[in-house]
Amino acid sequence: MRDDRAARRFGLGMMLLFWALLIGSGSWWFHLYLEERRNPNTHLVQVSDGGEPVRLKRNAGGHFVATGRINGEPVEFMIDTGASYVALSEELAERLGLAVGASAWFQTASGRSRGYLTTLDEVALGGLSARQVRGAINPGMSPDLALLGMSFLNHFDIQIRGEEMILSPPRR
């Protein structure tokens, strides 16, 4: 009788462990799936070879989102050809140690807002990088997302075809 109880407890423990592992691995997989749909270009933060075109895929919402670097630090960008500058939040600017420049007014998708100009030593996406890039610190922005605007994109040739954007070094 005592061995029966021990075997039942062991069996119950193994069944609970199985379900915990199944639910845990399923949750982990689902999280990765959702993250890939939100930012299908996270791998670009690891690329360091210069001069090769960068191919971006649209995310599930139809936007081009990619992980790049500002001054060597990883940053998630939303590529925005309608933005004049690389725009980032005050929190992100503080984390990156950016110098706050002159105060300025910006016309954003959510209206007019006051922010600050700054200069980014280096902005990189995949193997492409630009130095001394003009930036804008906008207090109303999401703290974890920066807009990759034309102050960076103007350094490269841009092609958009269907679900893909290709950034290439300029033809000389």
N, C-alpha and C positions, 0 to 999 in steps of 0.2 A: 504494500500500500504506500509506503514511504517512497519507494522508487518510482511508483506511478505519478505521485505529486511532483517529484523532482523532474521527471521526464516531461510532464505537462507544462511546468514552469519554463523549462528549457525550450520547449516547442513554442510556447507563447512568446518568449523573449526573442526567439529567432524570427517568428512571424512579425513581431513589432519592428525588429531591426530591418527586415526586408522592406516593409512598408515605409519606414522612415527613409531608407536609402532610395527607394523608388520615388517617393514624393520629393525628396531633396534633389535628386539628379534631374527629375522632371522640371522642377522649379528653376534650377540652374540653367538647363537647356532653354527653357522658355524665356528667361531673362536675356540670354545671349541672342536668341532669335529676335526679340523686341529691340535690343540694342543695335543689331545689324540692320534692322529696318529703319531705325532712327538715324544712324550714322554708318553707312556702308563703306566709308573711307577711312576708318580708324587706323588702318595699316600704314597710312602715309606718314605718320609721326616717326616711324622707324627708318624710312628711306632717306639715304644721305647722298646718293650718287647725283652729281650735278649734271645739268644739261639735257636730261631725258625728259620728254613730255610727261605730264602728269594727267592721268585719266581719272575723272571723277564720275561716280554713279549717282543718280538721283536717289533720294531716300523715299520712303513710303508716302510722304506728304508732297513729293514733287520738288523738293529743294535740294540743293547741293550742299551737303554738310560734310566737313572733313576735319581731321585732327592734324594740326600743324604745330608750329612753334613761333613764339615771340621771344626774342632775346634768349633763345635756348630752352625756354620752358614750354611744355605741352599746353596747347590751347585748342578748344573746339571752335571751329569757324563755321559760320553760315556764309557761303559765297554770295555776295550782293553786288551785282553790277550797277545797281542804282545808288549805291553809297559812295560818296566822294572819298572818304577816308577809311582806314581800318578803325572801326569803332569798338570800344569796349567799356565795360562798367567801371565805376569807381573802385569797387572791390577787387576786380581783376587788375586794374592799373596799380593799386596799392600792393597787391601780392607780387606783381612783377617789378615793383620798385620804380615805376615810371615817374619822370619829372612832370609836374603839372605846369603847362604853359599858359598862354593868354586865354582869357575867357572868350567864348564865342557862342553865337546862336546857331542852332542846327535845325533844318527842316527834316523831320523823321516821319515814318509811316503813321505814328500816333500823334503827330502835330509838331509844333515848334517847341524846342527845348534848349536850355542853356547848359553848356558844358565847357570843356577846356581842350585846347590843342596840346599835342605832345609829339615827340619824335621817337619812333621805335628804332633801336639800333639795327635789329635784323628781324625780318619776318620770313619764315620758310614754310613751304608746303611741298611735301615729297622731296624731290631733289632740286627744286627751284627755290631761290632765295633772293631777297632784295635788301639793301642796306639803306639806312636813313629814310625810313618810310614815315610819311605823315600819318598821325593818328588823332582820334577824337575820343575824349573821355566823356561818356554820357551817363549822368547819374540815374536815368530811368531804365537802363538796360538790365537784362537778366545777368546775374553775376557769373554764370558759367559759360556764356556764349559770346563770342566776338563776331562782328561782321567784317568779312574780308572784302574791303571796298577797292575802288579804282586806284587809290594811292599805291597799292600793291599790284593789282591786276594789270595796270598800264605798262608794267615792265615786261609783259608777256603777250604772246598771240593767243587769242581765245577763240575756240570753236565750240559751238553747241549744236549737237545733232541728236535729236530724240532724247534718250535717257542718259546721254553722256556729254560731259564737258571735257575738253582737252586744252590744257595750258601748256604752251611750248615756249622755249626761248625765242626771242624775236629773230626773224630772218634778217641777215645783214646784206 
